[in-house]
Amino acid sequence: MLQNPSPKSAYRWNQENYSINRRRFDIWRFILLLLLKLWLNGKKWSYKGGYEEAKLFQRRKVQAAWIRESLLELGPTFIKVGQLFSTRADLFPAEYVEELAKLQDQVPAFTYEQVVAIVEADLGKPMNKLFRHFDPVPIAAASLGQVHKAQLHSGEEVVVKVQRPGLKKLFTIDLAILKKIAHYFQNHPKWGKGRDWLGIYEECCRILWLETDYLNEGRNADTFRRNFRTQNWVKVPKVYWRYTSPRVLTLEYVPGIKISHYEALEAAGLDRKLLAKLGAKAYLQQLLNDGFFHADPHPGNLAVSPDGALIFYDFGMMGEIKTNIREKLMQTLFGIAEKNADRVVNSLIDLGALEPTGDMSSVRRSIQFMLDNFMDKPFEEQSIDQISEDLYEIAYDRPFRFPATFTFVMRAFSTLEGVGKGLDPEFNFMEVAQPFAIQLMSNTNGRNGSNIFDELGREAARVGSTALGLPRRIEDTIEKLERGDIKVRVRSSESDRILRRLSALQLGTNYTLLIGTFILSATILYVYGKVQAAIAVLLLAIAPAWAFFRLLRRLDRLDRMF
């Protein structure tokens, strides 16, 4: 469910007298320090003893831990943003993503008096009229809210999730600042290139505001419960709508053993190998059959009942795969099966996961390399973690735009594989997924009344249609050429090299003139007895001399490149 309260003292953002100006100062101080650290990463002179890849890796590891701690200090908005960014290995280096994945909602609880005020204001009745008993000590606390055990007057045991006071006000302030930061990164010549930071900001806003609406979480829980109503091996808490509001969510109390408490599971006589397979099966059903899935299935949100059924908690973050997306994913799947990089690239462009650029050859080669290696081993021997790493390695610093749904799926797959291996060291997620993949490829569930042969038929019809339309397309292309609507851009490596060299030589000439001027001025001053002034001018000459030295080294590297 939620994480246990942290013994750490209260954070500044959790104080009632926390000012907006102080909030702005705290956020901008973190951002400016982060930008300074990122800038220094690219400066080789900032590495003691000279630059090495291993030193950059180690520095990023230290920075990642600092970022995680800083986000925790900054509170709910930044904890959630950090958790969302832990799915975006296409945007950030692996060292940062791995550390952000450890980010947990371990924050102090708020007072019982505040809980009573929120519950009574939202539900419109005194606490003693609503509940026969309400435990004042929360059983769990997180950045967005905390959970209390209670009993209704009807005798039913429930848990009541209460939103943290002042959360929406804090979100409003933080998101306004984050929008300015997103604009800065979007317009940055390096970090903004090929990145839709404003789009990422809008996606984060959408997810964050949805998580603050407990009515939406209640609807998610109901939908999830309906999808598994015929499966007795999955349990989902029932929502008590009479005791639910945008800031209060009351659910059926469904206790269980945390899925990562292996000793307790064995003591209860439960089969760990079976539980590992059931976890994977439950998620595959959500993804491939229902199209509605739990986007955050970490061990804190999964438990096991005494009779061996899986219990799901926390439905604030859910994902949905629409029918048209499923069809486009099918094209990607066929491309992977054929080891056809062109088909995979085209399907990823249709999905919006890949942004077409002028030269896609490097992306196509990377995908082909991955397909060749991916298909070397049998399907059931593949590892989700390894596939994710390969995908993200290709995606990082390339024109990939993994949609939020895709990244949630990959993170959930990796998490479930980790949970499965904890339960059973021999567990393999892909082995469990194989029957589902075969079903998807053949489409035997009859949802759209087609199978792989229908797909082949459609492909044949598409090829025939393309062939019939080819003469017209050729004629259109010729007409565009005649009108001058088509422009051809040719790049010459040799011309590029000469232009770069000429530019560097011109810069070198300027540096030489500067150095000569400083030396001549220092000499004249020395002759007239102005020794201190002469030394000062000579010291000024060091800067252009150092720049001239670096320019010579760059010219040498340029010559060796071609």
N, C-alpha and C positions, 0 to 999 in steps of 0.2 A: 504494500500500500504506500504509505508515506514513510519518510525516514524518521528515525528517532531524534528527539530534540538534542541539540548540541550543548555540551556543558560550557561552551565558550560564552563569555560575557556578551551582553546585548550589543548589537551593532549600532552605529550612529544613526542609520536610516530607520531603525526601529524605535527611536525615541520620539516622544510626542512633541517636543519643542524643536525638532529638527527643521532648520530653515531652508527655504528654497535656494537662497544664495549659497549656503554651505553645500547644498546638494550639487549645484552647478560647479562649484569649486572642486569638489571631490571627483566628479566625473571628468572634468577637463584636465585635472592633474594626472589622472590615470591615462587619458588619451594622449596627452603630450609626452608623457614618459614612454608610452608604448611606441609612439612615432619616432622618438629619439633612439630607442633600442633597435627598431627596424632599420633606421637610417644607418646606424653604426654597423649593423650586420653586413651591409654592402661595402664597407670601408676596410680595405685590407690592412691599413696602418693601425686599425684599432685592435688587432690581434697580437697579443704578446708573443714575441718570437717568430712572427710571420704567419700569414694566412694558410690554413689547411682545412679541407672539408670536414675532418674529424672535429676541429675546433668550432666550426660553424654549427655542426650537429649538437655538440655539447652545450654551446651557448643557447641554442634554441630550446634544449631540454630545460635549462635553468629558467629561461624566459617563460616557457609554457607553465611551469609550476607557479611562477610569480603572477601570471595572467589569471590562473585558476583562483589563487588566493585573493587577488584584487577583485575579481568578479563576485566572489563570495562576500567580500567586504562591502561591495556596492549594492548588494541586495537583490530582491526578487526579479526586477527587469533584467538585470545583467546575468543572473544565474540562469534564467530561462533562455536568454540569447546565447549564452555560452553553451548550454545543452543543445540548442538548435545548431550552432556552429560545429558541434562535435560530429555532426553528420555530413559536414561539407569539406571532405578531403579534396574536393575539386577546387577549393578556394584557398585552403591553408596548408602549410607544410605538415607532414605526418606527425612531427613531434608535438605540434600544438593540438592537433585533433585527438591524439592519444591521451593527452593530459586533460583536455576538456571533457572527454568521455568519463573521467573520474569525478566530475563535478556533481556533488550531491546536495540536496536541499537540507543541509544540517544547520538550521537556524533556531534561535531561541523562540519559545512559545510566547504568545501574548496572554494577558491576564484574563481570569475567569469573568471579571466585571465587564471587560470589553466583549467577551463571548455572549454574555447575557444581553447586553445592550443591542448587539447585532441581531441575535435570534428573535428577541421580542419586537424589535423595530420591523423586521422583515415578515415575521409570521403573525404579528398583530395580537399576540396573547402573552400573558405572563408565563414564565418558565414552568411554574407548578401546574398550570392548566394544560400545557403542551405535553409535558413528560412527567411520569411518575417518579423517575429518578434520572438525574443527569450528573455524570461524573465530572467534577470540576478540574481534575487532572487529565490533560490530553494523553491519548495513547500514542500519538505521533504528531510531529509538527514539521511544516515545510515552508518554503518561501511564500507560497500563495495562500496557505491556510493551515488549519490544524484539525485533528479528528478527536472527538469525544465519544465515549460509550454512553448509551442512555437506554431507558426503558419507557415504552409507551404505556398509557393507562390501560390499553388492551392486554398488556403483559408481554408484548413482542420486544425482543432485544434488537436494538438498532445502533448504528454509528452515525454521528452527526458531524459533517464536514463544514466548518465555519471559515469564511474568507477573512484574511488578515485585514484589520481596520486601516483605512487610508490607502489601500492598495491601488485603486483606480486613479487617485490623485497622484500617487507616486509614478504610475505608468504614464500619465499624461505629461508630467514634467520630463521624465526620462526619455520618452519617445520623441519629444520635441527636440531635445539635444541630440539624440541619435540620428534624427533626420538631417541635421546640419553636418554631422560627421559623415553620413552616407553621401551627401553632396560633395564634401571635400574629397573623399576617396574616389567618387565617380569622376571628378575633374582632374585627379592626379595623373600626370603623364605616364607614370609607371604602373601604379596599383589600379588605376581606372581602366587601363587598356584591356579590352575584351571582357570586362566584368560589369554586370548590371547590379551595382550596389543599391540603387534606388529600388529596383525590383525585389532584391533580397530584403531590404528594409520593409517594404510593403507586405511581403510574405510573413516576416517576423511579427509585424503589427497584427495581421489577421489572426495568426495562431495565438498570440498573447491575449488579445481581447476575447477570443473564443474560450480560452482557459479560465478567464475571470467570470464567465457566465455559467453558473452551476445548473441553470435550466438546460443549457445545451449539453452539459455533461450527463445530466439525467436522461435526456433523449438518446444520447449515445449508448448509455448503459442499457436502456430498453431495447434499442435496435440490436445490440450485441447479444442480449439475452434471447431475443426472438430467433436470431440466426442459429443458436445452439439449443433451441427448445427440444429438439428430438435426440439430442446427444446427452446421455446420462453421465458421461465421463467429463463433462464441463459444467461448472457452476458459476453463475453470475448473480451478484446481489440484486435484489428487487428494490426499486425506487418507491419511496413513500411520498407521493406527490403533495399530499395535504401538509406535509412538513418540509416542503422544499421551496426555495425562492432563488433569485439570482445570486445571493450570497450565502445561502444555507442549503445543504444537500443532505437528505436523510436516506440512508440505505439500510437494507437488511444486514444484520450482523451475521457474517459467515466466517467463523474462525477456521483456521487451518495452519498447517505446518509450512513455514517458509521453504520454498523449493530448494534453497541453498543450504538448509540445515540438514546435512546428510545423515548425521548420527540420529537425529530425531526421526527421520523418515525410516531408517532401518529399525529403530526401536519400535516403531508402529507397525512393522512387518510389511512395508510397502516395497514394491519392486522398482528399484531405481532405473533399470534399463527400460522398463515399460513406460515409466514416467517421462524419460527423455524422448521416446518415440511419440508419446501422446502430445508433448509440448510442440514438437515439430508438426505433427499432424493437425493440431488445432490451428496453428498459424497458417499452414498451407490452405486449409479450408477457408479461413478468413480471406486470404489473398486471392485464391483462384476460383473459389465457388461463390463467395459472398460479395467480394469486391469492397469489403468494409473491414478494416483491420486495426488492431491495437498498435499504435505507433511507438509505444514505449514499454515493451515487455521485459523490463529488467527484473532480477530476482525479487526486488521489493514489491513488485506488482503481481507476483505469481505465488500461489500457495497450493497446498494439497490437503484435501479433506481426509478424515480418518478412513473413508471407504475407497480412497485412491483417485478421487475426481480432482481435476484441475480447477482452481478458483482464480478468477481474474479480478483485479482491483484497478481503480483509478482510470476513468474513461475521459479525462480532459483532453488528451491528445490522441486523436484517431485519424486514420487515413482512409481515403476512398479512391478506388480505381474505376473510372467510368468505362462504359462499353467501348467507346471509340478509342480510348487509350489501350484497352485490352487487344483490340484488333491491330493497332500499330505495334504493340509489343509482340504480337504474333509474327509480324514481318521481321522484327529483329531476331526472333527465335529461329525462323527459317534461315535467315542469313547466317546465324551462328552454326546451324546444323550443316549448311552447305560450305562453311568456311569461306564465305563470300564477303570480303571486306566492303566492296561497293554497296552491296545490299544493306549491310549493317549501317554504313554511314548514311545512306539515304533514309533509312527508317528512323535513325536517331535525329536527323534533321526534321523529319515529319513530327516526331515526338516533342521537338523543342529542346532536346537534350544537347544538341550540337548546333553551333552557329556557323553557317557557311561563310568561309572567307575566300579570298582570291586564290590561295594555293592550299588545297586540302591534302596534298600528297603526303606530308609528314604524318597527319592524323590517320590517313588510310594505311600507311605503312605500319604505324603503331598498332592499329586494330588487327591488321593481318598477322603481325608478329604474335599478338596475344591469342588470336584464333588458332594459329599453328601450334602454340604451346598448350592452349586450353584443351585441344582435342587429342593431345598425345596420350593422356590417361583416360581410362574408362570413366563414364559420368559419375558412377557411385563412389569413385575414389577422389573426386574433386573436393576441395575445401572452400567453404563460403568465405572465410577470412582471406585466403590466398587470392580468390577471384576478386574480392573487394579491393585488396591492395593493388592488384594489377590494374583494375579499372581506374582507381584513383591516381595511380602513378601516371597512367596515360592522360588522365583528365587535368592533373595539376599543371597550371601555366599553359594550358591549351584552350581552344575555343569551345570546350564542353560547358554545358549549362544543365547540370543534373537538376530536374524538378524536385521540389520538396518531397513529393510522394515517393520518388525513386530513392532518395537518400534515406527516408524513413524505413523503406523496405529493406535496404541493404544493412542499415544499422540493426534493425530487428532480427534479420537473418543471422548476422554476426553474433548478436547477444544470445539468441536462442541456441546457436551452435556452442557458444561458451557454456551456457546452462546445461546443455545436453552432455557435453564432455565432462562437466563437473559431476553429473549424475552417473555417467557411464563413460570411462576413458576411451572405450572403443566406439563410441557413438559417432556416426557420420550423417550430417544433415542431408547431404545430397543423395544418400542411399534411401532415406525416407521420402525424399522429394521425387525420386525417379518415377514411381507410378503416377504421380500427379502430372509430371512433365509429359509422360506418354499420353495421358488422358487429354492434356491441353493440345498436344500436337495432333492427335487424332480427332479431338473435339467430340468425344463419344457421349458427352453429357446431354447432347441434343438441344443446347440452349439456342443455337442459331441454325440447327438443322443442317450442319455441314461437317465435313471431315477433311482429312488430308487430301483425298482425291478431288473433292470439290475445290479445295484450294489450288490444286494443280490445274484443274479445269479453268478456274478464274485467271490463273497466271497465263495459260495458253491463250485465253480470250484477250487478255491485256496485251500480250505480245503481238497477237494478230491485229488488234486495233492500232497499236503503235506502228506496225509495218504499213498498214493502209494509210495512216496519216503522215508517213515519212515524206512523200513527194511534196505535200503541201507545206510541211515544215521547212524543207529545203528551199522552196520558192519564197517563203516568208523571210528566210535568212538572207537570200540574194537581194530581195527588195530593201531590207534594212541596210545592207552593205552599200547599195546604190544611194540610199538617202543619207548615208553617213551616220546612222544610228548605232552602229557597232564600232567600238573602239578597241584596237588591239594594243596591248602594252607589252613591250619586249624589254627585258632587263639583261644587260651585258655585265658579266662579272668583271671583265677587264676594265670597262668604262667606270664601274663603281670603284674599283681599286685605284684608278688614276685620279678620280675626283676626290676620293678620301685623302690620297697622298698630297694632292695639290693644296687641299684645305689645311692639312697638317703642316705642310711646309710654310704656308702663309702665316699660320699661328706661330710656328717656330721663329720666323723672321721677326715678328712682333716681340717675342720673348727676348731674342738676341739684342734688339734695339734697346729694350728696357734694361737688360743687364749691362750693356755697354754704357748707357746713360748714367746708371747708378755708379758704376766703377769710375767713369770719368769725373763725375761730381765729387766722389769720395777723394779722388786724387787731388783735385783742385783745392778742396777744403783742407786736406792734409798739408799741401804745399804752403797754404796761408796760415798754418798753425792751428787750425780748428780740428783737433784730433778727435774729440768726442763726437762732434757732428759727422766727421768722416766715418767713424765706426758705426754710427747709427744708420747712415746711408748704405754702408756695406751690408748691414744686417737686413735692410729692406731689399737688397738685391738677392737674398737667399730665396725668397718666395718665387720670383720668376725663374731663378736658376733651377729650383726643384721641379717646377712645372715643365721647364724645357727638358730636364732629364727624363721625366715621365713620358713626355711626348716622343722622345727618341726611342724609348722602349716600346711604345705603342706602334711606331713606324716599323720597328723590327718585327713585331708580332704580325703586323699587317702583311709584310713582305713574305713571311713564312706561311701565311694562310693561303696564298694564291700560288 
